[in-house]
Amino acid sequence: MANLRVNFAGVEFKNPLVLASATPGWDGERLKQAGLAGFGAVVPKTIGPVQDWAAHPCNGRMALVRVGNRPIGMVNMELFTTKSREAWIKEDLTKAKEGGATMFVSVLAMPEPEETAKLIEQMQDTGMVDLFELNVSCPMPAGTVGMHIGKSAELTYQHVKAAKSVAKLPLSVKLTPVVADMVPIAQAAEEAGADAISISNSVRSFAGVNIDTGRPILRAYGGYSGPAIRPIIMRHLSEVARAVKIPLSAIGGVSSWRDVIEYMMLGATTVQMATTVMWNGYNKVQEILKGLENYLDEKGYKSFDEIIGCALPYITTTEALAQEPALQAHIDEDKCTNCGICHTKCFYDAIHWDEDRTWTKPENCDGCGLCAAWCPQDAITLK
Ligand SMILES: Cc1cc2nc3c(=O)[nH]c(=O)nc-3n(C[C@H](O)[C@H](O)[C@H](O)COP(=O)(O)O)c2cc1C
């Protein structure tokens, strides 16, 4: 049977699945439940500021984004933990540890780097932390914390440097996807001594408008999470994976074991999830672990080490691909059911359809592949 263990920044995890910092890590009791359900590691809600400048809306702060009736994402306006530091130190971290998962404790990069270092020391002194996640990426706060630090390579460097000057434990820096290029920020974190990078926090966004009332669904901007953001995270992850040497933790839209494998093939050593737990409960982790185990066994992989980053060498540029020979769509007549879907997707007049058959005009095909992507029978290939 395959070995699910991973080593992340020098810390052994019993499996690569991590409960991401969010509502399901609200307190010690919930974190304990997540550990007992099977997560390799758990991240509490971000511990940071005193409450007076970090209150979050308690009059509705979450909205689902749907396509038809199907939720594809969620927008939330939840800031940090509203439990006091004292409660975390005295009770909640101890309770959380009873779940048996690695304690991956999220701390906020505070307005000043010296305050960030002080907070790290305070949490470290509890003896309950296995590694830290430094949050420089919350998409909501106005002013001086969250993504206001993480969008700047210089500020990120200063906070990581300060945190690492006191941290005796490994530290991963959680970055924001709301930047044109995450690479220089990840490199600044690595240069400042970060042991890992977590990619990433949610995407600053707007939940929409109620068209019956003409009023916004949430009246401020929030963080977008869930399945819809996965391609955005895969882009940042794969770019950073090719630019830094330290290990990566992927976060964003995981809802199946397949999503976990994809992130690992793009360079992640651990994979975190929040929204899927909020939608399906802690036991979702068991279904995903079973899927991972079956996949490794069926493929004959002994451990995740054999797949981490395996897809990266094959990523190139659109310009380079444009120099490669053109391909055309070909239909496998044995598989085609003549449903006509491909015909409606072709804007090059390269796929013809009548009641009896579907056929291609290769000389018109521009090799885009949309017909193949839509074909429900997998009957079209580009060659
Ligand atoms: C309701 C909610 C609260 C969150 N709170 C935090 C937080 O306190 N600290 C943090 O670093 N990330 C927080 N996040 C971001 C998640 O950890 C994660 O990065 C993001 O949701 C993407 O993962 P997902 O698609 O699996 O939810 C929160 C996300 C949600 C949905």
The ligand as an SDF file (V2000), in Angstrom:
LIG
                    3D

 31 33  0  0  0  0  0  0  0  0999 V2000
  -15.1380   31.8560    5.4100 C   0  0  0  0  0  0  0  0  0  0  0  0
  -13.6720   31.8890    5.1600 C   0  0  0  0  0  0  0  0  0  0  0  0
  -12.8110   32.3910    6.1210 C   0  0  0  0  0  0  0  0  0  0  0  0
  -11.4270   32.4380    5.8870 C   0  0  0  0  0  0  0  0  0  0  0  0
  -10.5880   32.8910    6.8660 N   0  0  0  0  0  0  0  0  0  0  0  0
   -9.2440   32.8700    6.6560 C   0  0  0  0  0  0  0  0  0  0  0  0
   -8.3400   33.2520    7.7040 C   0  0  0  0  0  0  0  0  0  0  0  0
   -8.7190   33.5730    8.8240 O   0  0  0  0  0  0  0  0  0  0  0  0
   -7.0100   33.2250    7.4090 N   0  0  0  0  0  0  0  0  0  0  0  0
   -6.5110   32.8280    6.1820 C   0  0  0  0  0  0  0  0  0  0  0  0
   -5.2860   32.7980    5.9800 O   0  0  0  0  0  0  0  0  0  0  0  0
   -7.3610   32.4520    5.1970 N   0  0  0  0  0  0  0  0  0  0  0  0
   -8.6950   32.4560    5.4030 C   0  0  0  0  0  0  0  0  0  0  0  0
   -9.5420   32.0340    4.4080 N   0  0  0  0  0  0  0  0  0  0  0  0
   -8.9890   31.6200    3.1070 C   0  0  0  0  0  0  0  0  0  0  0  0
   -8.8320   30.1010    3.0260 C   0  0  0  0  0  0  0  0  0  0  0  0
   -7.9010   29.6290    3.9780 O   0  0  0  0  0  0  0  0  0  0  0  0
   -8.3660   29.6620    1.6190 C   0  0  0  0  0  0  0  0  0  0  0  0
   -7.1210   30.2570    1.3540 O   0  0  0  0  0  0  0  0  0  0  0  0
   -9.3590   30.0670    0.5220 C   0  0  0  0  0  0  0  0  0  0  0  0
  -10.6820   29.9750    0.9710 O   0  0  0  0  0  0  0  0  0  0  0  0
   -9.1950   29.1970   -0.7190 C   0  0  0  0  0  0  0  0  0  0  0  0
   -9.3950   27.8250   -0.4220 O   0  0  0  0  0  0  0  0  0  0  0  0
  -10.8080   27.0710   -0.6620 P   0  0  0  0  0  0  0  0  0  0  0  0
  -11.2160   27.3210   -2.0630 O   0  0  0  0  0  0  0  0  0  0  0  0
  -10.5030   25.6340   -0.3480 O   0  0  0  0  0  0  0  0  0  0  0  0
  -11.7630   27.6600    0.3130 O   0  0  0  0  0  0  0  0  0  0  0  0
  -10.9090   31.9700    4.6410 C   0  0  0  0  0  0  0  0  0  0  0  0
  -11.7960   31.4480    3.6870 C   0  0  0  0  0  0  0  0  0  0  0  0
  -13.1500   31.3870    3.9330 C   0  0  0  0  0  0  0  0  0  0  0  0
  -14.0470   30.7910    2.8930 C   0  0  0  0  0  0  0  0  0  0  0  0
  1  2  1  0
  2  3  1  0
  2 30  2  0
  3  4  2  0
  4  5  1  0
  4 28  1  0
  5  6  2  0
  6  7  1  0
  6 13  1  0
  7  8  2  0
  7  9  1  0
  9 10  1  0
 10 11  2  0
 10 12  1  0
 12 13  2  0
 13 14  1  0
 14 15  1  0
 14 28  1  0
 15 16  1  0
 16 17  1  0
 16 18  1  0
 18 19  1  0
 18 20  1  0
 20 21  1  0
 20 22  1  0
 22 23  1  0
 23 24  1  0
 24 25  2  0
 24 26  1  0
 24 27  1  0
 28 29  2  0
 29 30  1  0
 30 31  1  0
M  END
$$$$
